[in-house]
Amino acid sequence: MDMKNTKQMEREVHTILNTIKRQGGLPRGHSGGTCKTNTAMCVEAVITLATENVTKDTILELALDSPVCVMEEIRMLSIRLNDAKWSSPYCRGEGMKRLAIAQLGSKEIDFDKWMKSFKERVKKHNIKFRDEKLDQSYNDFYDIQDFIRDNHSNNTLANIAEDMVQTLIEFDCPGTKFLHLIKE
């Protein structure tokens, strides 16, 4: 990654972190008034704001939440985590901000390999996986989504988000190089 790309990524990371902080976390759903403002945006909409040439008003009006730099399946898992029943927008924001940064540039990752590694990490959460041979990666993907949907523990949801981050680190995803910018 050259210096220009590094500077641009740093700006994007700061935009993501500052938006989450300003909002007081992340709302459940695409947008909503459950945070400090009635125009708070979900994790993928925040990433779209930071990485695309689009305004917040446009994101809210058109419900944009598909950043082009993020693998579709990672985006879908992030949305499922965002929409899970966290105890508050603040807890949701804190539990997901590392994932928001780590997934930048994940579009180039091989899904089947990533899913196989991610599945190994999340087995500790006692997720019930189907044992089907056809489209196994996608069966695992949907089983994990179901588990997230049905889980109500901030700790478990945050751990799954961190499992995603650790898998993205394993695959050398570009966004993981900027995790140091997050202040605890």
C-alpha positions in Angstrom: 0.0 0.0 0.0 1.6 3.3 -1.1 1.6 6.5 1.1 -1.3 8.1 -0.7 -3.5 5.0 -0.2 -2.4 4.9 3.5 -3.3 8.5 4.1 -6.7 8.0 2.4 -7.4 4.8 4.4 -6.4 6.7 7.6 -8.9 9.4 6.8 -11.6 6.8 6.1 -10.9 5.0 9.4 -11.1 8.3 11.3 -14.4 9.1 9.6 -15.8 5.8 10.6 -14.6 6.1 14.3 -15.7 9.7 14.6 -19.2 9.0 13.1 -19.8 6.1 15.5 -18.6 8.3 18.4 -20.7 11.3 17.4 -23.8 9.1 17.0 -23.3 7.6 20.4 -23.0 4.2 18.9 -24.8 2.4 16.1 -28.6 2.1 15.7 -30.4 -1.2 15.2 -31.4 -1.3 11.5 -30.1 0.9 8.7 -30.8 4.2 10.5 -32.8 5.5 13.4 -33.2 7.7 16.3 -32.0 5.3 19.0 -28.6 7.0 19.3 -27.7 10.6 20.1 -29.3 11.8 16.8 -32.4 10.7 14.9 -30.2 10.3 11.8 -27.8 7.7 13.1 -26.5 5.2 10.6 -25.7 1.4 10.8 -22.2 0.1 10.5 -22.3 -0.5 6.7 -23.8 2.9 6.0 -21.0 4.5 8.1 -18.5 2.6 6.0 -20.2 3.8 2.8 -20.1 7.4 4.1 -16.3 7.0 4.7 -15.3 5.2 1.6 -17.7 6.4 -1.2 -18.2 9.8 -2.7 -21.7 10.2 -1.2 -23.3 12.4 1.4 -25.0 11.3 4.6 -28.3 12.7 3.4 -28.0 10.5 0.2 -27.1 7.5 2.3 -30.2 8.0 4.6 -32.5 8.8 1.7 -31.5 5.9 -0.5 -30.7 3.5 2.4 -27.2 2.9 1.0 -25.2 0.2 2.9 -23.1 -1.6 0.4 -19.6 -0.3 0.4 -17.8 -1.5 -2.7 -14.6 -2.4 -0.8 -16.3 -5.0 1.4 -17.0 -8.7 0.6 -20.8 -9.2 0.3 -20.9 -12.0 2.8 -18.9 -10.1 5.4 -21.2 -7.1 4.8 -24.2 -9.4 5.4 -22.7 -10.8 8.6 -22.0 -7.3 9.8 -25.5 -6.2 9.1 -26.8 -9.3 11.0 -24.6 -8.3 13.9 -25.7 -4.6 13.6 -29.4 -5.7 13.7 -28.9 -8.1 16.6 -30.4 -7.2 20.0 -27.6 -5.5 21.7 -28.5 -3.8 25.0 -27.8 -0.3 23.6 -26.5 1.6 20.5 -23.4 2.4 22.5 -22.7 -1.3 23.2 -23.3 -2.1 19.5 -20.9 0.6 18.4 -18.2 -0.5 20.9 -18.7 -4.2 19.9 -18.5 -3.5 16.2 -16.0 -0.7 15.6 -13.0 -3.0 15.2 -15.0 -5.0 12.6 -16.0 -1.8 10.8 -12.3 -1.0 10.2 -11.0 -4.5 9.7 -13.4 -5.3 6.8 -12.2 -2.5 4.6 -10.7 -4.0 1.5 -12.2 -7.5 2.2 -13.7 -7.7 -1.3 -10.6 -9.5 -2.6 -10.7 -12.3 0.0 -11.7 -15.9 -1.1 -15.0 -16.5 0.6 -14.7 -20.3 0.9 -11.3 -20.1 2.6 -12.3 -17.2 4.8 -15.5 -19.0 5.9 -13.7 -22.2 6.7 -11.3 -20.3 9.0 -14.1 -18.2 10.5 -16.2 -21.3 11.2 -13.3 -22.8 13.2 -13.1 -19.7 15.3 -16.8 -19.5 16.1 -17.3 -23.2 17.0 -16.6 -22.2 20.6 -20.0 -20.5 20.7 -21.8 -23.8 20.3 -23.3 -22.9 16.9 -25.3 -25.8 15.4 -23.8 -26.4 11.9 -25.6 -28.5 9.3 -23.5 -31.3 7.8 -24.3 -30.9 4.2 -21.8 -31.4 1.4 -23.2 -29.1 -1.2 -22.4 -25.4 -0.7 -21.0 -26.1 2.7 -19.5 -22.6 3.0 -22.9 -21.0 2.5 -24.7 -23.5 4.8 -22.1 -22.5 7.5 -22.7 -18.8 6.7 -26.5 -19.1 7.1 -26.1 -21.1 10.4 -23.9 -18.4 11.8 -26.4 -15.7 10.7 -29.2 -17.7 12.5 -27.1 -17.9 15.6 -26.5 -14.1 15.6 -30.2 -13.4 15.0 -31.2 -15.6 18.0 -28.5 -14.4 20.4 -29.1 -11.5 22.9 -25.8 -11.3 24.8 -23.6 -8.3 24.2 -20.5 -10.4 25.1 -21.3 -13.2 22.6 -22.1 -10.7 19.8 -18.9 -8.7 20.5 -16.9 -12.0 20.5 -18.3 -13.0 17.1 -17.4 -9.6 15.8 -13.9 -10.0 17.1 -13.7 -13.5 15.6 -14.5 -11.9 12.3 -11.7 -9.3 12.9 -9.2 -12.1 13.8 -10.1 -14.0 10.7 -9.7 -10.8 8.6 -6.2 -10.3 10.2 -5.3 -13.9 9.3 -6.2 -13.1 5.6 -4.2 -9.9 5.7 -7.2 -7.7 4.9 -6.1 -4.1 4.2 -8.3 -2.6 6.9 -6.6 -4.6 9.6 -3.5 -2.5 9.2 -5.4 0.4 10.7 -6.8 -1.2 13.8 -4.1 0.5 15.8 -6.0 3.8 15.2 -8.8 2.7 17.5 -8.3 4.1 21.0 -9.7 1.8 23.7 
